[in-house]
Amino acid sequence: MITNQDFKTYFNKIQSFFNRHQITVCFLYFIFGVLLTLSFAPFDFYLLAPLFIFPIFYTAIFSSPRDAARHSFFYGIGLFLSGSYWIYISVYVFGKSPIWLAITLTAALIAFMAFYFACMGWLMSRLINKDVKKIVIFGPIVWVFIEWLRGWAFSGFPWLSLGYSQIDSPLSGWAPIFGVYGISLMLLLSISGCFLAIFKNNYKLSFSIIILPWLIGYGLQTFDWTTVHGEPIKTTIVQGGIPQDKKWLSEEFATTLDIYRNTATKKSNSDLIVWPEVAIPAAIDQVKDYINSLQDTISESSKTLIFGILERDVVNHEIYNSVLLLDGKRRQIYRKHHLVPFGEYFPVPDFIRNWMRLMSLPNRDFTAGSGNQGLLVTSKGVNIAAAICYENFFGAEQLHVLPDAKVLINVSNDAWFGDSIAPHQNLQMARMRAIETGRSVIRSTNNGISAFINPHGDLMEVAPQFEFAVINMDVELRDGLTPYAQMGNWPIALLFPFVVGCAIILVNRNDL
C-alpha cells in the first residue's frame, strides 16, 4: 500500500531531478503547456486540465520564485504556441503581410502571454513560501487574477482562459454566477485540494475541496436563472461559405451579392435573417442601390435582416466595422467598439506608423463605436444585443444591454483563421456567453462555425464548416438576469487588492 510518506519521498526525488536538470525541466513544462491545449475545443478533453495544471502548482510550492517563474514561462510558451498559432495564418496567409512580420507578431504575442504566466509563477511561489497549506488560497486566486488581468489589460487577450475548457463539465454550472473566471477558480480550487491530500494527511478537508466544486457545479446546472419571454423568433442563419482569399476580389463581388440576395428573397416563414460579419465586402455608401433593393424585399415579407458591412464617414476619414439592421421602414446601425489590436487598429506611435506606410504594411485604423450603443430592434419588437467577432471574447462588456436584450447575436468572419482550432474555440466562447447571460446566441460566420446556441450553452443547430449553408430554428427569447449579469467580473477584479495587500505584507516583512 502506498503511504503518504511514499508520496513525499517520490516528490523529493522529482525535486532533486528538477534542481539538476533545469533545461530538461523547462522543456517538460513546455510540453505540459502544449498538452493543456487538449482540454479546449476542438479536442474537449476537459478532464486533462487538472492533470496538466498540477505541475504549475507543484513548481509554485517546491521551487524558488525564480525557478517557478522560469518553468511557468515555458509552460505559457507551450500553451499559447499550440493554442494560438492561428495568428500566423491570419497575418501571413490571409493578411498578406511579409513572413518576417507574421512570425514576429505571433512570437511577440506568445512571449507576452507567457510573461503573464512567469509573473503568476513567481508571485505564487513568493506568497506560498513552501507552505503547502497556502496553495489552497494563493494558487487559485493568483492564477485567476492573472487570467483576468491578461483578458483586460492592453485591450485584453482572454484566449485559453481555463474556464472555457470546462464548458462541457459539471463546473460550467458556476458560469451564470461568476462567469468564465469563476469556473477557472473552482477548477483550480479543486486541484489545490490534491496537495493537501498528498502532503498534509487532512483527507476530510482535502476531499471536500476536491469534490465540492464539481458536485455544487453539477447541481447548479439544474437551475434556470432566466425566464422564457414571449414566443420564439423564427430565425435563419446564412453562412456564405466564401473563401477569404476570394472575398475581396472584384470579379467575385457580384457573385457574393447574389448569394446573399437569394437568401433574403427566398420564401420562408422566418422573422429574422442573420448574415455574417462584413457579409457584403463593401461600405454602405458603395452599395446603396443593393441595400435599397434588400429593404424593399424585406418590407414585402415583414422580415428583419441583420448583416455585417463596413461604414464610412468620408468627411472625417473614419471607417467602422458595423452591423446593419433592415426592416420594412427602418435602418439601425451597431458599430464594433472593441477592436482587434494590430488587426483593426495599430497601437503604435506616429513614427512607427510612418515606417509601416513606407514598407507598404497595413497601417490604417478602424474607428471604434461607442461602448454604450443601444439595442437592435426587429420589426416584431424583439430586442437584440449584437457582438462582432472579437467582442464575443469579452462577456462582461455585453452585460450593460441586459435584461433588455432578449437574445444575443454574434457575427464573425472566422475565414481569417483557415482550417485551424480558432473557429472551434470561438464557438466555445460563444457558448460560454450563452450560459453566463442565460440567453440564446445566434452565431453567423462567413465559413463556419455558424450555430444556434440555447441559454444553457448547448449547440442546437450547427452549419458544416467551409460550405454555404442555411440553417433555421425557432429561437427562445429570455428575460431576467443571472447573478453574473448583475455583478460581472467585479468579484474577480476585487482579487486585485487582496493580491496587492499580500505583496505589501511580504515587503514589510522583507521577504521580497
N, C-alpha and C positions, 0 to 999 in steps of 0.2 A: 504493500500500500504506500502510495506517495504521500509524504507528510509535508506540512508547511515548511519545515526546515529543509527538506529536499528542494522545494521551490527556491528558497533563499540561496542555497548552495549553487543551484543551477544558474540563477540570475547573477550571482557573484562571478561565475565563470564567464558569462556573457560580458559583464562589465570589464573584466580583465582583458578579454579579446578586444573590446572597444578601445581600451587605452593603448593597446599595442598596434592596432591596425586601423588608423584613422581614415586612410584613403579608401580602404575596403568598406569601412562602415559608412562613409559618405555615399559611396556607390549603392550600398544596400538601402539607404534612406531614399535615394533617388528612385530605386525600384519600388519601394513601398508607396511613394507618391504616385508613380505610374499605375500601380495596381489599384489604388484608391479610385481611380477613374472608372473602374469596372462597376462601381456601385451606382454610378449615374447612368442616365439614358445614353445610348440605346441598349446598354448591357443590362442594367437594372438588377444587379446582384446586391441588393441593399444590405444583406447580412455580411457582406465582405467589409463594409465600412468600419464596424468595431474592430475587426482584425487588423486593419491597416492604419487605424488611428492609434492603436495601442503603442506602437513604437515611439510616437511623439511624446506621449505621457511618460513612457519609460525614460527617455533621454532627459526630460524635464526634471524628473525626480533624482536620477542617479548620475547625471553628467554635470560638469561645471557649466555655468552660464554660457561661456564662450563655445564649448563643445555643443551644447544644446542649440545654440543659435546656428552653428555650422551645420549640424545634422538637419535641423528644420529647414534651413535654406535649400539644401539639396533635395529635401522632400518636396518643397514647393516647386523647385525646378521640374522635378519629375511629374508632379500633378498638373501643372499648367502647360508643360510641353505636350503631354499626352491629351490634355483636356481642352486646349485652346490653340492647337496647331493650325486650325482653320483660318486664323487671322492671316497667315501667309497666303492662303488660297484667295481670300478676299482682296488683299492688297496687290498681289502679283498676277494671279491668273485672270481675275475679272477687273481689278482696278488698273491693270496695265502699267503699274509702277515698275521701275527698274528692280531687278532681282536683289541688288545690294540694299535698296531701301526697304523692300519687303522683309528681308532677313533681319535687317537692323531693327525695324519697328516691332517685329514679332519677338525677337530676342530681348529687346528692351522691356516690353510688357511682361514677358515671362520672368525676367530678372526682378522687375519692380514688384510683381506679385509675390515672388519668392522672398523678397526682402521683408514683406509683412510677416511671413512665416518665421523668418530669422528673429525678428523683434518679438514675436509670440513665444518662441522657444526660450529666448534669453530672459524675458520677463517671467515666464512660468518658473524657470529654474531659480531665479532670484527670490521670488515670492515663496516657493515651496521649500527651498533651502534644505533639501534632502530629508524633509519630514513627510513621510508617505501620507499621513492623515490629511495634509493640506491639499493634496491633489483633488480631493472631492470639491473643494471650494475654488481654488485658483485655476485648476485645469480647465473646467468648463467655462468659467467666467472670462478668463483671459482670451481663450480661443474665440468665444462668441463675440467679445468686444472687438477683437482684431478683425474678425469676419465682417462685422457691421461697419467698422471703420473703412475697410477697403471697398465696401459697397457704397460708401458715401463720399469719402474724401476725393478731391480732384476729379469730380464728376462721377466717380464710382465705377467699379467693375465687380459686381456681385456674382460673377460666374463661379460655379462649382462651390457654392455655399453648401455645407454639409446637409442642411435640411432638405434640399432638393433630392438627395439620394434616397430619402426615406418616404417619398410621396406614396409609395405602394405598401408601406409598412404600417403597423399599428401606431407608430409615433406620429403619423400625419394627423391624428386626431387633435394634436396640440395646435395645428395651424390656425384654426379660427380664433384661438385665444391669444397666442403670442406670435403668430406668423412663422415664416420660414426659419428665422433665427431662434425662435422658441423650440422648434424641432431639433435644431443643432444643439441647443443647450441640454435638452433631455437625453439625446443620444450620448453626448459627452459625459453627462452625469452618470448614466448607466455604465459606461466604460470605466469611469473612475472607481466605481464600486469594486471592480475586479482586483484592484491593487490593495484595497482593504482586506479582501478575502485572502489574498496570497500572502501578504506581509504582516497583517495585524491580527489575524485569528478572530476577528469580530464578524462571524459569519451571519448572525441575525441582522445586523445593521447593513453589512455589505450586500447581502442578497436582496434586502429591501431596496437599496439604492439601485441595484442592477435591474430588478424586475418591475418595480412600481411604475417607472415612466412608460413602459410598454403596456402594462395592464391598464393604467389610467387612460393612456392614449387610445387603446382599443375601446374602452368604454365611451370615451368622448366622441368616437366616430359614429355612435348611435344617435347623437344629438342633432337636431335640425335647428340651427341658430337663426335662420331667416324663414319667412313665411311666403307661400305662394301668393302672387299678386295678379289677379285677373286671369284672363285667358292667355294661353301661349301665343307667341307670334310666329306665324308661318314664315320660315326663313330659307333662303337659298344662298349657299356659298359657291362662288365661282373661282376655280383655280385655273388660271390661264395656261400654265404649263409652257411658258415661253422661255427658252434658254437665255441666260443672262448675256451671252456673247452676241445674241441676235436682237435683244430687246430694243436697243437704241439705233439700230441700222435703219437708214431712211427707206431702204427697199422693203423692210418688214413692217413699216409703220401702218400702212393701210390694212394689212392682214390682221395686225393687233387690234385695230379699231373694230374690224368686222367681227373678230372672235368675241369681243365683249358686247358689241351691239346686239348680236344674235341672242345672247343670253337675256338681254333686257326686253327684247321684243317677243321672245318665245312665250306662248300662252302657258300660264301656270297660276296656281292659286296662292302663290307666295305674297306676303305683305311686305317683305323686306328682302332685298338682294344686296349682297356684300361682295365687292371685288377687292383685290389685294392692294398693298402699298404701291403707289405710282403705277397703277394698272395701265393708265394711259401715259406713255412716255413723252410727255409734253407739258407745257404750262397752260393754265386755264385760258389765257388770252390768245394762245395759238390754236385752240380748237373750239372756238366759240360756237360755230355752226353745229359741230358734232354734239356739244353739250346741250344746245337748244333743242336739237332733234331728240336726244335722250329724254329731256324733260317733257317734251310733247308726248312721247311714248309712255312715259311713266304716268303722266296726267290721265291718259285714256284708260289705264288699268288700275288706277288708285294705289299704285305701289310706291315704295320708297327705295331709292337706290343710294348706296354709300360706296365710295371708291376713293382710292388714293390717287393724287395728282399733284404736280408742282404748281405753285402760285407765285407770280412775280409782281413786285412793286417796281415798275420801270423808273419812276421818279426818284425813289430813294435807293435804287440799285439793291433791292432786297429780294431774296428768294426763300420760299417756305416749302417744307415737306408737309403737305396738307392732306386732309380728308374732306371730300365734298359730299354733302347730302342733297339729293334732289327728290322732291315730290311734285305734286301737281302744280303748286303755286310758289314754293319757297326754295331758297338755296341757303344752306348752312355750311359753315367752314369750321374745321378744327385744325389748328396748326401744331405740329410737333414741337414740344418745348424742351425735351431732354435729348439733346443732340449727341451724336457719336463723336468722341474726340478723335482727331486725325482721320475721320471719315466724312463727317458733315461740318466740322469746324476744326480749325488748327490753332490750339492754344500756344502760339509762338510769338516772339517779338517781331517787330516790323522788318528788322534786318534779315532774319531767317526767312520770313515770307518773301522778301525781295529775292533772296538766293533761290528759293523754291521756284519763283517765277522765271528766273534766268535759266534754271535747269529744266524748265518745262514740266515741272511737277505740279500736281493739284495744289491749289493754294486759296481757292475761293471758299468762303464760309456760307453756309445756310444761316438764316436768321431764325432764332428761337421764338416760338409763340409764347404767349402768356402762360404762366403756371396756374392761372385761375380762370380758365375758359369755361364757358357754360356747357351744358349737355346738348347733344344732338337729339332732336325730337322727330319721330316718324309721323307720317300722315295719320296714323291711328293713335297718336298721342303717347307713344312709348318713349320713355327717357333712356338714352343710351350714352354710356361713357366710352370714349374711343381712346386707344393707345396705339401708337405707331411703332412697330418693331422694337427698338432698344428700350422704349419706355416701359415695355412689358416686364423688364427685369427689376423694376423699382416699384414694388407693391404699395409702399406707403405713400407714394406720390399720387396714387389714384383714389385715395380714401376720401378726399375732400368732396367728391361728387356723390358720396353716399350719405343717406339712404335714398336720395332722389333717383339715382340711376337704377334701373330695374334689370339691366343686362349689360355685360361688358363686351366690347368688340376690340379685337386685336388684328390689325392688318400688318403684313410683313412681306418682305421680299427675301426669302432665305436662299434664293438662287445665288446670292453672293458667296455662299459657303460651299457650293458644289455638293458632291456626294460625301459629306463629312458627318461627324457626330453633332455638329452645331444645330441643324434643324430639329433633331430629336430632343436636344437639351432645351431649345427654345420652347418646344411644345410642353416639355416637363415644367418649365417655369410658368407657362400659361395655365396649366392645370393647378399649380400652386396658388395663382391669383384667384382662381375659382373657389378653392377651399377657404382661403383667407377671408374672402368677402361674402361667401355664401351666395354667389351669383353665377349664372350660366355665362360661359365665354363662347363667343362666335369668333373663330380664328380663320382668316382668309389669307393665304400666301400665294405667291406667284407660281411656284412649282413644288410646294409641299413644305411642311406638312399642315394642310388645312384640316380643321376638325370642329365639331360641336362638342363642348365640354359641359357637363352638368354641374350644379353647385357643390357636389361632393368630389369634384375633380376627375370623374370618370369620363372616358372617351366614349361618346355615344355614336358618332359617325366620323370616319376618317377617310380622307381622299388619298388615293395612291400617289406616291411621290413621282415627280418628273413627268407627269401626264396632265393633259387637260381633263378637268373633272368638274362636275356639278353635283353637289350633294344638298339634300333637303331635309329639314326637320322642323317640327313644332317645338320652339324653344320656350322653356319655362321662365317666367318672369318672377322676380323675388323682391320682397320688401323687408325692411328691418336691418339691424346692424349686428354683426358678430362682435365679440369682445375686442378682437384685433382691429376691426374697422373703427372702433371707438378710441382705442389707445394708440394704434400704430406701433412704431418701433420705439416709443418712449421708454418702456420698461427696459429695453436692451441698451438704449443710449445712456440711461442712468447708471449703467455699469461703469461709465467713464469716471465719475467722481470716486467711485469705490476703488477702482484700479489706481487712480492718481493718489488717493488717500493712503493706500497701502505702500505705494512707492515713496511717499513723503515720510512715512513712519520708518521705512528702511533707511532712508537718507539720514534721518535724525539719529538712527542707531549706528550710523557709519557702516552699514552693511553693503552699501553700493560702492 
